Amino acid sequence: MGFENVEIYPSNFPEDLKKEDYTPQDYVLNTAIGKAQAVYEELKNKGEAENTIILAADTVVEIDGQIFEKPKDKQDQLKNLTYYR
């Protein structure tokens, strides 16, 4: 796309939205928006937000309406993989 001067800022947004309150699409959208807003606020506090484009994303696995995020540990990963089958 021709972007120059790209910098990556990890978000401090707590990924703790209540999954049961959202469709999988809305859950991912709202998490990504929260991440973008958190980065924007951090940059704004540093005086670095002007003329800045922020791109944020989130990824989950959805099976039969159930949302699976990144596993917390190897045991959680095994549980998820077993469910995916």
Secondary structure, 3 states (H helix, E strand, C coil): CCCCCCCCCCCCCCCCCCHHHCCHHHHHHHHHHHHHHHHHHHHHHCCCCCCCCCCCCCCCEEECCEEECCCCCHHHHHHHHHHHC
